[in-house]
Amino acid sequence: MLTLKRILRQLATTDGAEIAEAALVLPLVFMLLLGIVWFGRAFNIYSTITQAAQQGAITAARATCATCASSNIFPPDGVVTGAIGGVLQASSLDPTQIPKNLSPPTPVSCVNPPALVTCTHPGNITICRQVLLNNIPLGTPPPPSQCGVVVSFQYPFTFYLPFTPLNNQQIILSAQAQSRMEN
């Protein structure tokens, strides 16, 4: 009976500080883990759209027929957007969510005489052909000029971090890639 009283007395003196500390710390740790997961997902999406833009630029810059005399030997815009969509779908991203590109690039023409670069916008993806790729600042020795293609687009991402200011906040991730034209 003496040991039972002693055990009851020890239980009565335990003030539950550990439980209170756990109740305060566990939500913060949980929010930190959620933040790591959602920022990791945002980085994954950014990496994917950058890779998709690179694949689109490579596709647009490669000639479809090396022996053809035609001036239009590069793939049409549908093939380029298909290459971009393929990379996005491989990572379970929906290509139809690409918003209108609000800040398309302003490239410099590489043809002589300089002409206005024509950019097309199929599926809200900006594809600019005949672009001067190594547009360097004045005062530096010019390397040989290279014509190429610039592909750019944006993709939305929404954070889900409850009880934070970032909850349901949408950010627009931008991707741009260039590739030298080869024919």
Secondary structure, DSSP 8 states (H G I E B T S, - for coil): -HHHHHHHHHHHH---HHHHHHHHHHHHHHHHHHHHHHHHHHHHHHHHHHHHHHHHHHHHHB-S-SS---S--S--HHHHHHHHHHHHHHTT--GGG----SS-----B-SSS-----EE-GGG-EEEEEEES----TTS------EEEEEEEEEEEE---TTSTTTT-EEEEEEEEEEE-B-
